[in-house]
Amino acid sequence: MVLARRALPEDAREVLRLRQVMLDAVHPGRTPTDPGGTPEWHAGALEPLRRRLADEDGDFAAFVVDHPERPGALASLAVGQIGYRIGGPDNPGGLDGYVFSVATDTDARHRGCSRACVELLLSWFREQGCGRVGLTASTDGEPLYTSLGFVPHPYPSMRLVF
């Protein structure tokens, strides 16, 4: 049995590393790095992430599995955030969960690590009163999400970046 836990502020560097694993899988070769090989964006993301991880009562949570062969490293990650939208027929309370940054190190895959993280994240969403949960699935992640009850959604998505 794989044990997942809530990420702590001291896990922030590893959380960023695993987020980069996910980004590299989706968009290979698109992340500039500093001279030490660390993605440039990590410097600006570290402290805000630590603050979010320290806020146990906030609308953001990350769940992780410690790497079984590398002390101090994480094997897997699932992150989620809660947002409020005015209630509707399928979610009267208006709280929506959104899953993002699900990643597992290549050397720890197919051991149930992502499943353990996502299941704990879904439990957290339920405890917080979310009426529904959304995500964007990669081809590799789709079987996991389907097995957990996610179904395709017909609404198109658009984005504006400031």
C-alpha positions as CSV (number, residue, x, y, z in Angstrom):
1,M,0.0,0.0,0.0
2,V,1.3,3.4,-1.0
3,L,1.0,6.1,1.6
4,A,0.3,9.7,0.5
5,R,0.5,12.7,2.8
6,R,-0.2,16.4,2.7
7,A,2.8,18.3,1.4
8,L,4.5,20.6,3.9
9,P,6.3,23.9,3.3
10,E,9.7,22.1,3.5
11,D,8.5,20.0,0.5
12,A,8.2,23.1,-1.8
13,R,11.4,22.5,-3.8
14,E,10.4,18.9,-4.5
15,V,6.9,20.0,-5.4
16,L,8.3,22.4,-7.9
17,R,10.6,19.7,-9.3
18,L,7.7,17.3,-9.8
19,R,5.6,20.1,-11.3
20,Q,8.4,20.5,-13.8
21,V,8.3,16.7,-14.5
22,M,4.6,17.2,-15.5
23,L,5.4,20.3,-17.6
24,D,8.2,18.5,-19.4
25,A,5.9,15.6,-20.2
26,V,3.3,17.9,-21.6
27,H,5.6,20.5,-23.3
28,P,9.1,19.0,-23.7
29,G,12.0,21.4,-24.1
30,R,10.0,24.6,-23.4
31,T,11.4,25.6,-20.0
32,P,14.5,27.8,-19.8
33,T,16.9,26.9,-17.0
34,D,19.5,28.8,-15.0
35,P,23.2,28.0,-15.2
36,G,22.7,25.3,-12.5
37,G,20.0,23.6,-14.5
38,T,17.1,24.7,-12.4
39,P,14.1,26.0,-14.3
40,E,14.2,29.8,-14.1
41,W,10.6,30.2,-12.9
42,H,11.3,28.2,-9.7
43,A,13.0,31.1,-8.0
44,G,9.8,33.2,-8.2
45,A,7.5,30.3,-7.4
46,L,9.2,28.9,-4.3
47,E,8.2,31.4,-1.5
48,P,4.5,31.8,-2.7
49,L,4.3,28.0,-2.8
50,R,5.7,27.6,0.7
51,R,3.1,30.1,2.0
52,R,0.3,28.1,0.3
53,L,1.6,24.8,1.7
54,A,1.7,26.3,5.2
55,D,-1.9,27.4,5.0
56,E,-3.7,24.3,6.1
57,D,-7.1,26.0,6.1
58,G,-6.8,27.6,2.6
59,D,-8.2,26.7,-0.7
60,F,-5.0,25.0,-2.0
61,A,-3.6,21.6,-1.1
62,A,-0.8,19.3,-2.4
63,F,-0.6,15.6,-1.6
64,V,2.7,13.7,-2.1
65,V,4.3,10.3,-1.8
66,D,7.8,10.2,-0.4
67,H,10.3,8.5,-2.8
68,P,11.0,4.9,-1.6
69,E,14.6,4.9,-2.8
70,R,15.7,8.5,-2.4
71,P,15.4,10.0,1.1
72,G,14.3,13.6,1.0
73,A,12.8,13.3,-2.5
74,L,9.2,12.9,-3.5
75,A,8.0,10.2,-5.9
76,S,4.6,11.7,-6.7
77,L,2.4,14.7,-6.5
78,A,-1.2,15.8,-6.9
79,V,-2.2,19.4,-6.4
80,G,-5.7,20.9,-6.2
81,Q,-7.5,24.2,-5.6
82,I,-11.0,25.1,-4.6
83,G,-12.9,27.9,-6.3
84,Y,-16.4,29.3,-5.7
85,R,-18.8,29.8,-8.5
86,I,-22.4,30.7,-8.0
87,G,-24.3,27.4,-7.5
88,G,-26.2,25.7,-10.2
89,P,-28.3,22.6,-10.8
90,D,-25.4,20.2,-10.7
91,N,-23.5,22.0,-7.8
92,P,-25.9,24.1,-5.7
93,G,-23.2,25.0,-3.1
94,G,-20.9,26.4,-5.8
95,L,-17.6,24.9,-4.6
96,D,-15.6,23.4,-7.4
97,G,-12.3,21.5,-7.0
98,Y,-9.7,21.5,-9.7
99,V,-6.9,18.9,-9.9
100,F,-3.6,20.0,-11.5
101,S,0.1,19.1,-11.5
102,V,-0.3,15.4,-11.1
103,A,3.2,13.9,-11.6
104,T,5.3,10.9,-10.7
105,D,9.0,10.5,-11.2
106,T,9.7,8.1,-14.1
107,D,11.5,5.7,-11.7
108,A,8.5,5.5,-9.4
109,R,5.7,5.0,-12.0
110,H,3.2,2.1,-12.0
111,R,3.3,1.6,-8.3
112,G,0.1,3.4,-7.4
113,C,1.8,6.7,-6.3
114,S,-0.3,9.0,-8.4
115,R,-3.5,7.1,-7.4
116,A,-2.7,7.5,-3.7
117,C,-2.1,11.3,-4.1
118,V,-5.2,11.9,-6.2
119,E,-7.4,9.8,-3.9
120,L,-6.3,11.8,-0.9
121,L,-6.9,15.0,-2.9
122,L,-10.4,13.9,-3.8
123,S,-11.1,13.2,-0.1
124,W,-9.9,16.7,0.8
125,F,-12.2,18.2,-1.8
126,R,-15.2,16.2,-0.3
127,E,-14.3,17.3,3.2
128,Q,-14.2,20.9,2.0
129,G,-17.7,20.6,0.6
130,C,-16.9,20.6,-3.2
131,G,-19.8,19.5,-5.3
132,R,-17.7,18.7,-8.3
133,V,-14.1,18.3,-9.4
134,G,-12.5,19.1,-12.8
135,L,-9.2,18.4,-14.4
136,T,-7.4,18.3,-17.7
137,A,-6.1,14.8,-18.4
138,S,-3.1,13.9,-20.4
139,T,-3.3,10.7,-22.5
140,D,-1.2,8.9,-19.9
141,G,-3.3,10.1,-17.0
142,E,-6.7,9.4,-18.5
143,P,-7.0,5.7,-17.4
144,L,-6.4,6.7,-13.8
145,Y,-9.0,9.5,-13.8
146,T,-11.5,7.3,-15.6
147,S,-11.0,4.6,-13.0
148,L,-11.7,7.2,-10.3
149,G,-15.0,8.1,-12.0
150,F,-14.1,11.2,-14.1
151,V,-15.9,11.5,-17.4
152,P,-15.2,13.7,-20.4
153,H,-16.8,17.2,-20.3
154,P,-18.3,18.8,-23.4
155,Y,-17.5,22.5,-22.6
156,P,-14.7,24.1,-24.5
157,S,-11.9,25.8,-22.6
158,M,-10.4,29.2,-23.3
159,R,-7.6,31.1,-21.6
160,L,-6.3,34.7,-21.2
161,V,-2.7,35.1,-19.9
162,F,-1.8,38.5,-18.4
